[in-house]
């Protein structure tokens, strides 16, 4: 009598896919904790929504002229959403992005507890970010998972009111940034899968026990006293494999954010007449806020993201100044032509390596 086939490996034997986060709970928690947006009339709300929806396609047309990317692709509108809808879309996109990660096996009961706890924590974080995010291109969002551009109308209006600038100019300026992100992923065919692969590699490199972290902890704490980078502690806690992937991810996101920041200003006053005023006031607002707000931004890594804009924009500006936008576009040739973190700080290195 032939032996019975072995049962398939359980999650506890073969690990688990995806982060242990209850993303639906995260979305509900964020919606419950979020503050309402600014009070505006129905007419004003409708005007801002219509403005943003149309500006997304208009902005991408201007971005294509500046960057030389995306010829022949359709010009699409954006989805204009409120804060809870942004949180729901963000959790859906993060779930898709992290679904390929293979993590060490844990008992089902422990995973359920972790999933619930992480969902509540993620919801709290999203409730904070959800009142500040102006827009977002999610390469993994949408019904077909092929990407979705979101603009958060109440946050755009709130920022415009705080900056005391023209809504027409500010809405288009915001759309220029987000349309650049959409074009980066739609006009560069390999970028989406590369980004997803790096995120999966980073998450899957998590050590199966805490021993590695515990062994490094004394050195981490000593180094943390000497670093002013809010990403420093996170990086120091990684093992060598994770740190290498994290370096590549940080370099890529710095390039994407800085390139978008450069482009949104490079379009110029002929399109956004008050661009100089908007930029100066917006930059000051990024750096401002009360003590609690600044502390939360540091804990959530937002301060590090602000530095990404500056470093990435400086790199883009330098390279475009040296070899023009066509020369800069060599960054999109493939993963090997992306700048490293060191090259972002010293664009001359990248120029010598890639542009010759």
N, C-alpha and C positions, 0 to 999 in steps of 0.2 A: 504494500500500500504506500503510495508516494507521500512524502511529508507535506503537511499543510504549508502553504506559503506564509512567509513571515509577515506580520502586520506592518503597515507603513510606519516610518519613524514618527513619534509624537513630537509636538513642539518642544517638549523638555529634552528630547534626545537630539533634535536637529536644529535647535534655535528657533527664532521667530522672525517674521518679516514685519517691517514697519515699526515705528516708534510706539511704545506703550502709552498712547495719549488718546483719551476719549475726545475726539475733535468735535463731535456734536455737542458734548457738554461744554467744551471751551467756547463754542459759538454762543450757546445760550447764556453762559456766565458773562461773557463780554457784553451781550445785548442788555442784560439785566443791570450791569454796573455802569454802563456808559451814561455820561451826562447828555442832556438834549443839546441840539445845536442852537445857533443864534435864532432869535425871534425875527422873522421877516413876514411880510404880507404874502398872500397866496400868489399875487401877480409877480412879486419879486422872486419868489421861489421858482415859479414856472420859467421866468426869464433866465435865471441862472442855470437851470437844468438844460434848457434849449441852447443856451450859449455854449456850455461845456460840451454838449453832445455834438454840435456842429464844429466847434473849434478843434476837436481831436483830429478829424480828417484834414481840416485846413492846416493845422500845425504840422502834420506829417508831410504834407506837400512842401512846406518851407524847409523841413528837416532834410528831405531828399535833395533839395537844391544845395544846401550847405554841405552835406556829407557825400553826395554822389552815390548813395546806397538806395536800393529798393526800386529801381526803375521797372515799371511794368506790373508791380504788385497793386492790388486794389487798395484804394483809400477808404478806410473803414471808420465809422463813428465809434464812440466809446459807450460803455454802460455807465450811466450816472446814477449813483447810489447814495443811500444814507449810511449812517455809521453802523447800525446792526447788519445791514446787507454787506458792507465791506468786511466785517468780522466773519460772517458766514462764508463769503468767497475766499477770504484769507485762509481759514481753517481747511476748506476743501482743497485749495492749492497746496498747502503744506502737507496734507495727508497724501496727496498724489506724489509730491516730490520725495517724500521720505518712505514711500511704500516699499521701495526695493531694498532697504537696509536690512541686513540679517544680523540680529543681535543675539547675545548669549542666551541660552535657555533659562527660563525661570518657571516656577510652578504657576499654574493657572490662577490660583487665588491671589498670589503675590502680584501677578501681572494685572489682574483686575483692580487691585488696590492702587497700584502704581498708575494705571490708566486713569482712574478717577481723580487721583490727587493731581496728576500732571494736567488733566483737562481743566480743573479748577484754576491751577496756577497759570496755564496758558490763557485762559479766559480773562484773568486779572490783568495780565500783560497786554492783551489785545484791547481791553477796555481803555487802557491808558493811551496806547498808540492810536486807537480808533478815533480819538478826538483831535489827532494831529496830522495823520496821513492825508495828504492832498490828493494823491492819485497813486496808481500802482499798475504796472503791467505784469501779469502773472503768466509766464510761458506755459503753465500746466493747467490753467483754469479753463472755464467754459464748459459747455455741455459735451463737446467732443474732445476736451482735453488739449486742444491745439493752441490755447492762449486766449487771454481776455484782458482788455484794458478797462480799468475802473477809475472813475473820478468821483471823489467824495464831496458832493455839493455843499453840505453844511460846513465842512472844514475849509473849503476854498473861500466861501463867503465870510467865515469868521476871520480867516487870515487877511483877506482883502480889507475888511473893516478895521482890523487892528493896525494894518500898515497904512491905512488911509490913502489908498491908491485906486485908480480906475478899475472897476470890475472887468470891463472889456479887455483892457491890457493884461490884467493879472490872470484872468482865465486862460487867455491864449498863451501867456508865458508858462503857466503850469502845464498846459497841454504840450508845449514844445518839449519839455523834459520827459514826460511820460511817452509821447509819441516817439522820441528818440529810443527809449528802451524797447518799445514794440518793434521798431525797425531793426535794432541790433539783433533781435532774435529771429525776425521773419526774413531779413535779408542775408543773414549768415546761417546757412542751413545746418551746420554742424554744432552750433553753439548750444542749442537747447539740450541735446543729448549729452554733450560734454559736461554741461553744468550739472545735470541730473546724475551723471556717473560719478562726478567728484563728490557730490553730497552723499551719495550712497556709499562710496568708498570711505568717506570720513566717518559716517555713522557706524559702518560695519567694522571699522577698525577699533571699536571700543573694546577695552580689555575685559576678559571674562570675569576677572576678580579685581578687587580694589588694591591688590598688592603693589602693582606698579605705581599707582598714585601715592600710596603710603610711603613707598621707598623714596619717591622724589619730593615729598612734602617739605622736609626741612630745607632743601635747596630752593624750592619754590617760594617759601615764606621769606627766606633771606633775600632772594632776588626781587620779590614783590615790593619790599621796602625801598628799593632803589629805582623802580620803574614808575613813570607817570602815565604810561599807556594803559587805558582801561581794558584793553584787550590782553595786556601782558599776563595777568594771572590765568586767564583762560588758556593762552598758548602754553604757558609753563606747565600746566596740568596735563597736557597731552603727551602721549608716547611719541617716539620718533616717527612712526608711520603716520599717525594722525597729524602731527605737526607739519609734515611735508605736504599732505593734502590741504590742510588749513592754509598754508602759505599760498598755494595755488588758488584756492577759493577767495582769499582776501585780495590777492592781486587782481583776479578777474572782476570781483565786485567793485573794487576801487577804480578800475579802468571803466567799467560800465557807468558808474555814477559820475565820475569826472568827465567822461566824454559827453554825457547828457547835460551836465552843468555848462560845459563849454559851448555846446551847440545852442542851448536855449538863449545864451547871450549873444552868440555869433550871428544869429538871425538878424539882429540889429533894430535900430529905432524906426526904420521904414515900416516894419511890421508891428513892433511893440513900441510906440512912441516914448513911453516912460520907463523903458527897460533899465536905464541907469539908476533911476530912483527906486524902482522895485528891487533891484539887486542889492543896493546898499542897505535898504531898510530890512529886507528879508535876511541878509547875512547877520545884521545886528540882532534880529529876532531869534535866529538860530542859536546865538551865543547867550541870549538873555534868559529870563525866567527867575523865579524865586529859588530859594535854597532847596526846598523840597523837590521842585521840578528838575533842578540841575542834578540832584542826587538820584532821582529816578532815571533820568536820561543816562547817567553814568552806569547805573546798575544794569540797565537794559541794553547797554552797548550803543546807545544813540550818539553819545559823544564821539565814540570811535567812528561811527558812520559819518558824522560831520567832517571829521578829518579826512575820511575817504574822498569826499567831494573835493576838498582843497587839493589833496595830493594828485588825484586823478585828473582834475582840471588843469593843474600846472603841467603835468606830463603831456596832456593833449595839446595844450597851448604851445609848449616848447617844440614838440615834434611837428605840429602843423606849421609853426614859424620857420622851421628848418627845411622841411621837405614838402610842405603843402598838404592839403587834405588827401590827395591821391596817394601820397607817400605814407601818410598816417594810416590809411586803410589797409596797409600791409598787415596790421595787427589782426585782421579778420581772416587771414589766409588759412590758418589752422592753429591747433593748440600750441605748436612749437613757436609760433610768432607772437604769442601773447607775452606781454612784459612780465618779468618777475617782480617781486616786491622791491628788490634792490634796484632794478631798472626803473621802476616808477619814481624812486627818489633821485635817480641819476639817469635822465632820459638819453644822455649821450651814450651810455652803455647799450641801450636798446638800438639806437641808430647805428652804432658800429656793428652790432651783431646781425641786424635784420636788413637795414637799408644800405649797408656797405659804406 
